[in-house]
Amino acid sequence: MTQQPASRSRRERPAKPALSREWIISTTIDIMLSEGLDKATMRRVAQSLDTGPASLYVYIANTAELHSAVLDELIGTLIVSSSGSWSERLERLLDEYRELLFTYPGLAKSALAIRPSGPHSLIFIDSLLGLLLEGGMESARAAWAVDLLMLYVTANAAEHSVPAASDIEAPVDRESTWTTLSTAIGNADPAVAPRVAAHGPALLGGTPAQRWTWAIGTLIAGAAIVPVPPAAKA
């Protein structure tokens, strides 16, 4: 008769690491990378941590706060360059933020709603504000410029990020979508849309990188010359 191995008691099993907010966020990032942001729910994270969702609520209130905490953690990896003019350093920092959102598809869309406000995000905002003030902008103008620049970068990344499978019925073919738009503009009826028909090549011209650089430069330059309402000034 074959002897069955003795079962191990709970006391003999290795203890699981203590649950923490940092461990929860780290696990969520791993799930985002392998499965996508839409799968990074409280239930899925709890499953990966071999615990129940209720245990996570001690540290994180809900999925929206979880995603906000993840974004804040990732923003903490952004570094302000020490070389170049204030505008060059500002553009590089914004470009890093955009690339970060591109790296984690779906996070940009979430960022439009959750408005990152954790400790790393505050340092990031402080860095943006500091560069704008260094460029000679007054307080209120620089503060509003921070909001405008972050909104544009986030919206730009959200537009170009790969959508989550749960958001659409079928995958989006971006090349086909661009072809459809190009064809529509190229075939615009001068009697209906005369300016589109006349300036079609300009509407479609430029690379994404060229358009990005121009847009950021325009926003920064505009913020430097367009005054804020008097009541908004500090």
Secondary structure by P-SEA (a helix, b strand, c coil): ccccccccccccccccccccaaaaaaaaaaaaaccccccccaaaaaaaacccccccccccccaaaaaaaaaaaaaccbbbbccccaaaaaaaaaaaaaaaaaaccaaaaaaaccccccaaaaaaaaaaaaaaaaacccaaaaaaaaaaaaaaaaaaaaaaccccccccccccaaaaaaaaaaaaaaaccccccaaaaacccccccccaaaaaaaaaaaaaaaaacccccccccc
